């Protein structure tokens, strides 16, 4: 299978979004909105109402998949609109697969960023503390051992420590790689990353 015009538009969108996310820490609307409109237009023009539905469902799914992480502060609005544009261009099935690969790439990038910024152990301590504090508190109350009390204090300090500042991770990088992997699987190309 060969690349079509929409694939070239997708690759251009991904490269420009990657550039802006890495340099400006923002994916601008002037990249995503025209691609959304193009996807809706071209699929409507070539496929009629069924083509419009194909593009609209992809757009809505793309926006919907990253909406909750956006609301929770895990990613920016540009990332959400980028996935929506990808969906409008390539459809719901493609954008779902791209989002799965993006999540995988995002997890790998998050671990790399946390290691690079020296925050991985602190985060793991906080996650462990969420479970450990209630358990060690119950053991301390039941047995009164000073060891359990020290463990409660140790893990409580991990929960109470505020991170100095958020570590910014350009999620456009994960979207870039995840979408490339999805595109290569749709085109039956070998993945070379």
N, C-alpha and C positions, 0 to 999 in steps of 0.2 A: 504494500500500500504506500502511496506517495503523499507528500504534503500538499494540502490545498491552501487557498488564500486564507481561510480562517486559521489554519495552523501557523502560517507566517505572521498573521496579526497577533495570535496568541504568543508566539515566541518574542515578537517585538514588545508586546505588553509586559511580558515577564522580565525581559532584559531591562527595560526602562524602569519598571517598578523596583527591581533589584538595585539599580543605580540610585534611585531617589531614596529608597529605604536606607541604604548604607551611607549615603552622603547627607541627606536632609532629615533623616529619621521620620519620613512621612511619605506616603504614597498619595500623590495628588489626584484630585477629582478629574483634572483634565486628561488623565490617562484612562481612568476606569469608566467614566460616564459615556464617552464616545464609543467605547468597545461594547458596553451594554446596549446602546442604541443600535449600533451596527449589527450585533447579534440578533436583536429583535427584528430589525429591518430585513436583513438578508435571509433569515429563515422564513419570515413571512412572505417575502417576495418569491423565494424558490419553492416553498412548501405550503403556501396558503395558511389557512387557519391552523392546520396541524403543525406547520413549521413554527408559527407564532407560539403555540402551546409548548412545543419542544424547547424553544428558547426561553420562554417565560418560566417554565418549570425549573429549568437549569438556573436561571437568575434567582428565583425565589429560594431554591434549595441552597445555592451558594451563599446567599445572604443569611439564610436561617442557620446553616451549620456553624457559623462563627459568631452568631448574634449573642449567645449566652456568654462565651468567653469575653466578648467585647463588653457586655454589661458588667461582668465581674472584674473588669480592668486588666484582663490578661492579654489583650491585644488592642490595637488601634482601629479606628473606623476605616482607615484606608485598606487594611488587611481584609476586612469584611467585604468592602466594595470590590476589591480585587477578585475575591473568590466569586462574588456575584457576577462580575464581568466574564470570568472564565466560564461560569455556568451558562450565561446568555449566549456565549460564542459556541460552546461545545455540548451543551445539554446536561440534563440531570445525572445520567449514568456516569458521564465523564467526570463531572464536578464532584460527585460522591467519591469516586475512586481517587481523584486528586486530593480531596480532603483527607482521606485515610492515609495516603502516602505523606501528605503534609504533616499530619499529626505525628507520624513516625519520625520524620525528619526533624520536626520541632522538638520532640523529646530528646533526640540525640544532640541537637544543638543546645538545648537547655542544659544538659549535663556538661557539655563542653564549656559553656559560658560560666556555669557555677564553679567548675574546677578552675577555670582561668581566673575568675575573680575571688577565689579562695572561700567560696560560700557553700560548697557542697556539704561538708561535714556539719556545718551549723544547721543547714536545712534538714539533713537526716536526723540530727539530734532533736529538732523541733517536732518532726513527724513521729519519731519514737516517743517523745515526751507526751504526746496526746494520748497514747495508750498507757505509757508507764506511770504517769502521775496518779490516775485513779486506782490502778492496781497496787502500787506501792503505798498509797494512802490507806487503802483497805487493809493491806497487810500490816501496816503500822498500827492502825486502830485495833486490829484483831490481836496482834502479838506484842505490841509496844516496844519493838526492837529499835534501838537507835540507828541501826544500819538502814532500815526501811525509811526512817525519817530523813537521813542524809540523802538517800536516793530521791526522795520526794523533793527535797530542796534543790538538789542538783538538776533534776529535770524541770522543775518549776522555773529555774533561772533561764533555761533554754526557751521556754514559752514566753517569758516576760521580756527577753532581750528583743528589742526592736532592731530590725535591720537598719543599718546606717542610712542606706538609700537603696532604692530599687535598682536592680541591674537591668538596663535596657537591652533587650534582645530583638534585633530586627526580624520579625516573624516573616517578612517578605522573602527572606532567604529560604526559610522552610517551605513557603508556598512555591517559590521558584523550583527547588529541587523536587518537591512532591509532585508538582504538575508536570515537570519534565519526565519523571518516572511514569506517571499515568499516560502521558502522550506517547512515550516509547512503547508502552504495553498495548495501547490502542492501535499503533501503527506496526506492531510486531517487530520492533527494532530491539536490538540488544541494548541493555542499560549499561552505559559506561560512565561511571561517576567516580 
